[in-house]
Structure formats: C-alpha cells, structure tokens
Amino acid sequence: MAFATIGTAGIQAQSIDLSTKVTGTLPVPNGGLGIASGTTGQYLKFSGTETLASATAGVDNADHWVFVTPVTDQNSAAVVDFNTQISKGSNITESGGRMTVATAGLYAIDIHFSNQSAFADTMEVYLRKNASRVIGTIYWEGNTEINYMGMHGHVLVQASANDIFDVYGSGYWSGNTNNQASTWFCGIRLGA
C-alpha cells in the first residue's frame, strides 16, 4: 500500500484540499460524517457511538386527521360521527366517526366538546382505541347557566397499523360543518 505524504507547511497553512486529497467516506472520529450521502427532507442522527445515519423527523402529513361535527343531540351512548372532514392524510381512513390508522406509532389525539347553548343534558364522551376506552372522560352534568361551555382532552396513544380510534358517549354538543365548529376530533402521528 502506498502512502501519500502531506508536508507540514500544508497542514500549518490549513490547505489540505479535501476534494482531491481525501477519498472514500471520512469517518466520524476523523472529523467526517461517516456517510457518503443523505436523503432530502431528512436529518442526521447518531445511530451508534461513531455512526451517523440519515433519518426522518417522524411527523408526516399523511398520518393526521381533523374532523368536526354539527350540532348533535345524542341521547344514548354511541360512537360520535364526526362527519365533516377539515383535513385528512392519505394514511387515514374514516367511516362513521372511526379513524383507522395505517401507520404504527405514537399519536397525539385531541378531542374537544362544547355544550349546545344552555341545554341541561349531561355530557359524557371518551376516546377509544379498537372499541376499548383509552383514558379519561370529558364530562359535565346538565348546566343551564353557562352557554357553550367547552372541555378539551389531549392524549398520547401508541398505535399499531390498522388500529381504530373513535370517540364514544352521549350529550348535546354544539358544532358546525366548517372550521368554526366548537366540537372536533383530530390526531397526528408523532413518530415510531
């Protein structure tokens, strides 16, 4: 194996031409990245003590949904049909208020309900995954003194591909069929 020499004058002058004097992939301990190329839209992360790798940031527009519902008086417990789509990624399917996720990962899910005017109906709704309660409840007893009282829930849930999320319960909630709705159901995959 032949060794090239670099004179001390070149090192002292900081004039080593990396485009012609270095070949191959420069390893991390020698000041390089340890990779020959990257992928557009990704970032670098350490995948070992001396290894950098290209990775995605995790959040993908294809794994999200935003749905609203009109004013609804739902007297018995059932799946809430958020039937107006504001936004939905290509990896989400919706049917009757049920959101099926095609990609496994950690999802941030928000639900918000507002009482319809000052009606005295008791409100009780909660998030489910595959027809099983996840955590928490949005609940209030009938109140005729506070118009359009709202409550919000934010939950982080690990999901597998083809898991189904829905909101289940009863009450009389305010809503609309556009982005001015005061009752909504949304979620986004944060990462693996």
N, C-alpha and C positions, 0 to 999 in steps of 0.2 A: 504494500500500500504506500502510495506516495503522499508525502505531507507537504502542504504549501506553507510557506513562511510569510509572516507579515512583519515588516520592520517596526521597531519601536517608534520611529518617527510617525508612522501612520496611526498607531494607537494613540500616541500623545496628541496628535492633531485631530483625533476623533474622526478619522477619514476612512474607516473601513466601509467599502461600498457593499451593502447588504444585498443589492440586486445582482452582483456579479461574483462576490467572494464567498457567499453562503448558498449552499444548495440543500434541497430537501426541506423538511419541516423542522424548524428550530424548537427544541424542547423548552418547556416552562422553566426549568432550573437555569437555562442559559439565556433567559430573557425573552423567549418566544411564546407563542400561544399553544404550541403542541398540536395544532391542527392546520391543515393546508388550505381549507376554505370554510365558509359558513353558508347559511341559508338566509335569504331575505326575510325580514319580519321576525327573526329570532334573536336571542341574546346569548352571551357566553356565560357559562356557569361551571364551577368546579365539579367534576364527577369523580374525583379522587384527589389525593394529596398533590399530585403533579400532573393532573389531566384536566384540560378544559374541554368542554363539549358545547355544542350548539343545542339550544332548547327553545321551546315556545313559552310565551308568557302565561299560558293557561286559560285565559279568558277568550272565548270565541263567540262571536255574534251568532253563530249557528245554534248555540246551546242556550237560548233565552226565550222567554215569553212575557208578554204584558197583555192581560185581558181585563175587561171591565164588564159590569152587569147593569142593566137598567133597574129602576125602582122595582123591588120584588117583595111580596108578602108571602113568605114561605112558612106555612103554619106547622108543618111536620118536618122532622129531621130527614134530610136527603142531601145528595151532592148538589152544591151550588153551581148552577150553569152560568159560568162567565162566558156569555155567548158573543161578545163583541171583541174582536181582535184589534189591538192597537199595534202590536208588533210581535213577530214570532220568527225564530230562526229555523233553518231547514232541518235541524236535527230534533225538532219537537213536533209531535202530532197532538191534536186536540180533538176530543169528542165529548160533548155534553158536559163541559167543565173539567174533564180529566186530561191532564197533561202527561204524555208519555215521553220520557227522555231516551234518546238513542245512544247517548254517550255516558259512560260511568264517570263519577267524580263527585266532588263536593259542591253542592248547590246552595246558594243564598236565596231564600224564598221569603217574599213579603206578602202579607195579606192585610187589607185594611177594609173595615166596615164602618159605615156611618148610619145612625138611626134615621129612619124616614120621618122627618119633621118631629113632632112631639107625640107620636103614637106610643101607646103603653105596652107594646109587645116586648116580651123578654127575648133577648138575643143570645144565642149560644152557637158558635161556629169554631171549628178547629181544623188544622191541617192533618191530612192523612197521606201515608205512602203505602201503596198496594192494599188499600182498604183498612189499614191499621193506623190508629192515632199516633202522631209523631210526638208532639209535646205542646203543652199549653192550650189555652182556650181564650177566645175573645167572647166576653160575657158581660151582660148587664141586664138588670131587671127593669121591667117597664118603667118608663120615666116620661111624664107629660110636661115636665118643667124645663127640660133642656132640649132645644131643637137641634137636630142633626149632630148629635154627639157622636164622635168617632173614636175608634180604637184600632191599634196597629200591632201587628206581630211580625217579627223578623227572626228567622230560624236558619241555621246551617244544618244541612242534612246530607249524609253520604248516600249516594245512589248507585245502583248497578244499571247497566244498559237495560232498557225496557221496563224500568220501574215507572209506576204511575202515581202522580201527585194529584190530589183534589182537596177541596175544602168542603166539609160536611157540617150540616147543622140546620138551624131554623131561626127565624126572626123576620123583621120587617125593615129592610135596609133601603137607604137612598142610593141612587145610581144615575147612570146616563149611558148613552151609546156612543160616547166620544171621549176625548181626553179630559173632559171636565167632570167625569164620573167621580163620585166620592166613595166608591167601593171598587177595589181592584185586587188582582191576584197576579203576581209576577215572580219570576225566578231567573237565575243565570248560573251557569256552571263556572265555578272559580278556578278549578283545576282538578288534577287527578286525586 
